[in-house]
Amino acid sequence: MEKMIAFCGINCAECPTFLATQEDNDHKREKVAEQWSKDYQMQIKAKDINCDGCLSETGRLFSHCNVCEIRKCGQEKKIENCAHCNEYPCQKLNNFFAMVPYGKVTLDEIRKTL
């Protein structure tokens, strides 16, 4: 599957929520909800596991993506992802990278090619 890099550096095409949605697999949705509830100490239900990717304008989004400040900022700046931002890395990203360090790795690699 082709890479779809979210503003924060997550490859949506490798995200278990995106994959469960694209496969329309309720068993995978349940497993992701259970794992993420543990990992992020929040209550996530299988019905929340629906996403067509962060960059989607009209598709389904994981509940957090609807309120994500990183996504909102990237959309306002009309950038491909945060690696293309003059303010990279900002505090919003640094806070996110503390939880998802591979996002920084991805964005740093993209910046090297710009």
N, C-alpha and C positions, 0 to 999 in steps of 0.2 A: 504494500500500500504506500502511496506517495506521502511524503512528509507534509504535515500541516502544523507549522510552528505557531503556537499561541503567542500573544504579546509577552507573556512571562517566560517563555522558553520551553514550555511543555510541548512535546510532540503529540498533538491530539491523536494522530494515527496509532500511537502506542498506549493511549490512555484507556484504562479498563472501562470507564464509563462510556467513552466514545465507541469502543469495540462492542460492548454489550448492546448499545443502542443500534449500531449498524447491523448487528446480527439479530436484533429483536429477540434477545435471549434473556428470559426472565430469571433463569437459574443464575446466570452471570450477574445480573442486576442485584440479586439477593446477596451473593457472595461479596460483591464490591461494597454494597451498603454495610454489610457486617464488618468488613475489614476497615473501611474508612471510618466507621463509627468508633472503632477501637483506636485507630491511628491518630485521629484528630479530636478525640474526646467530645464528640457531638453526636446527636441522634440523626442518623441518615436512614431513610427508608428506601426500599427497592424502587418505589415509584419516583424517587428523586433522581434515579440513575437513568437519565435520558439526556443525550447531548449530541449535536451534530457538529461540534467544534466551536471553539472560542471565536473564531473569525466569522462564523455564520451570522448573517444579518437577520435572517427570517426563520432559521431552524430552531430546533429544540436546544435548550442550554441547561447544563447542570445548574441547580438552584444558586450556588455561589456565584457563578459566572454572571448572573443577572445583576449582582450588586458589587462585582469585583472592581475596585478602584483602578487597578492596573489596566484591565480591559477598557474601562471607561476613558481613561487617559489616552491610551493608544488609539482608540476610535476618534477622540477629539482631535488628536494630532495628525490623524490620517496617515499613520506609519504602518509598515508591514508587520513589525514587531518591535519590542523595546531596544533591540540591538541597533536599530536605525535612529534612535532618539539622541539628540545632542546632550541630554541630561543623564544619559546612562552611566552608571547605575544610580537610580534615585533611592530615597529612603523606603518607598513602597516596595521596590524590588528587593532591597537588602533584607527587609523584614520577611518577605516571601522566600528568599533564598535560604534563610535560616531553617525553613521547613522543607523546602524542595531544592536542594543544592544542585541537582542536575539541570535545573532551569538556567542557572548561571553558566554552567559549562556550555550549554547549547548556545546561549546568546553571546558568550565570549568568542566562541568559534565563528559565529556569523560576523561579528564585528571585525575579526581578523581579515575577512574577505572584502570588507567595504572600502 
